[in-house]
Amino acid sequence: MENVLPSNFVNCLMISLILSVVIMTLLQKFKKLPFINKCWQIWILNLIFSFLIGIPFSISFYNTNIKDSIWVGLFCFIGAPSIYQALKKQNLLQYHPESLKDNVVEVPVENKITIPSSSKQDRK
């Protein structure tokens, strides 16, 4: 396999795969901000986060050199949106359990929890 894919390349891909999940989650949190509403803004955030987090992440946790760390950032930039789109196509991001489909949860009467009221008159 060394002849087809160098070990350095495989290492960079594995690191970027791990980091892409973190970047994807971070991007989803930033999408909820009111001033992030355009597709190009998300693209810029992805670019910034991939290199700003990717390079120090791979250097500090995996002891890679700067050249390999830049490749990790590039692979992460490409990989994070791809992972998100794949999960979205499989409806894993929009999953709701069957019991919550109608936004109604029924609790049987025997499972009802009552809290006794405590007032000053009850204490006397």
C-alpha positions in Angstrom: 0.0 0.0 0.0 3.0 2.2 0.5 3.5 2.5 -3.3 -0.1 3.6 -3.9 -0.7 5.9 -0.9 2.3 7.2 1.1 1.9 6.9 4.9 2.3 10.7 5.3 -0.8 11.2 3.1 -2.8 8.6 5.0 -1.8 10.2 8.3 -2.9 13.6 7.1 -6.3 12.2 5.9 -6.9 10.4 9.2 -6.1 13.6 11.2 -8.3 15.7 9.0 -11.2 13.2 9.3 -11.1 13.5 13.1 -10.8 17.3 12.9 -13.6 17.6 10.2 -16.2 16.4 12.7 -15.1 19.0 15.2 -15.1 21.8 12.5 -18.6 20.6 11.3 -20.0 20.8 14.8 -18.5 24.3 15.3 -19.9 25.5 12.0 -23.3 24.3 13.0 -23.1 26.3 16.2 -22.1 29.4 14.3 -24.9 29.0 11.7 -27.3 29.8 14.5 -25.9 33.3 15.0 -28.2 36.0 13.5 -25.6 37.6 11.4 -24.5 34.4 9.6 -27.2 33.9 7.0 -25.5 33.6 3.6 -23.8 30.6 2.1 -20.6 32.5 1.4 -20.3 33.5 5.1 -20.3 29.8 6.1 -17.8 29.0 3.4 -15.4 31.7 4.8 -15.9 30.5 8.3 -15.1 26.9 7.2 -11.9 28.2 5.5 -10.9 30.1 8.6 -11.7 27.4 11.1 -10.1 24.7 9.1 -6.7 26.4 9.0 -6.9 28.3 12.3 -7.8 25.2 14.3 -6.4 22.5 11.9 -2.7 23.6 11.9 -2.3 24.0 15.7 -4.4 20.8 16.3 -2.2 18.6 14.1 1.1 20.1 15.4 0.2 19.9 19.0 -1.6 16.5 19.2 0.1 14.6 16.4 3.5 16.3 16.2 3.4 16.9 12.5 5.5 19.4 10.7 4.0 22.7 9.3 3.8 21.4 5.7 1.7 18.4 6.8 -0.4 20.6 9.1 -1.3 22.8 6.2 -2.4 19.7 4.2 -4.5 18.7 7.2 -6.2 22.1 7.2 -6.9 21.8 3.5 -8.3 18.3 3.8 -10.4 19.4 6.7 -11.7 22.4 4.7 -12.9 19.9 2.0 -14.0 17.2 4.4 -16.2 19.1 6.9 -18.9 20.1 4.4 -18.8 16.7 2.8 -19.5 14.9 6.1 -22.3 17.3 6.8 -23.9 16.8 3.4 -23.6 13.0 3.7 -25.3 13.0 7.2 -28.0 15.3 5.9 -28.8 13.0 3.0 -29.2 10.1 5.3 -31.6 12.2 7.5 -29.5 11.6 10.6 -29.4 15.3 11.4 -33.2 15.7 11.3 -34.0 12.5 13.2 -36.9 12.6 15.7 -38.1 9.5 17.6 -41.5 8.1 16.6 -42.9 9.0 20.1 -42.1 12.7 19.5 -43.4 13.0 15.9 -46.6 14.9 16.9 -44.7 17.0 19.5 -47.1 15.5 22.1 -46.0 13.2 24.9 -48.7 11.3 26.7 -48.1 10.3 30.3 -50.4 7.7 31.8 -52.3 8.8 34.9 -50.6 6.1 37.1 -47.2 7.7 36.2 -48.3 11.2 37.1 -46.1 13.0 39.6 -47.7 15.4 42.0 -45.8 17.8 44.2 -47.5 18.6 47.5 -47.9 22.3 48.0 -46.3 23.7 51.1 -47.6 26.9 52.6 -47.4 28.5 55.9 -51.0 27.3 56.8 -50.0 23.7 56.2 -47.1 24.0 58.7 -49.2 25.4 61.5 
